[in-house]
């Protein structure tokens, strides 16, 4: 679930949310991650690789969010120079 949220929500939130897009992504992550952890624990699949893999997925989401912000800034600068 966390990987899907990172791919689907992180970049667009960075692009479309002007005020604190990283905070918006982290709120979504903070809701999804505990639910996912409980679900994985209940299935008995919570091993030592779970935490580092999810840390990498969080870093990917943060990077995509930052990329969305940069793309928005680049587009605004390009549109501003055309006017």
C-alpha positions, 0 to 999 in steps of 0.5 A: 500500500505504501509503495502504491501511495508513493507512486500515485500520490507523491509526485502529483501532491508535489506538483499540485499542492502549493502550501506544504506538499511534503507535509500532505504526503507525509500525512497520507504516509502516516495513515497508510503505514500503520495500517500496512504494518498491522496487516503485514504483522497479522499475516506473519510476514514482518521480518528484518527486511520490512523496515529498511525496504519501507524506509527506501519506499518513503525516501522514494516518495519524498524524492517524487514529491520534491520532483513534483515541486521542481516541475511546478517551479520550472513550469511556472518559470517557463510560463512566466517568461512567455508572458 
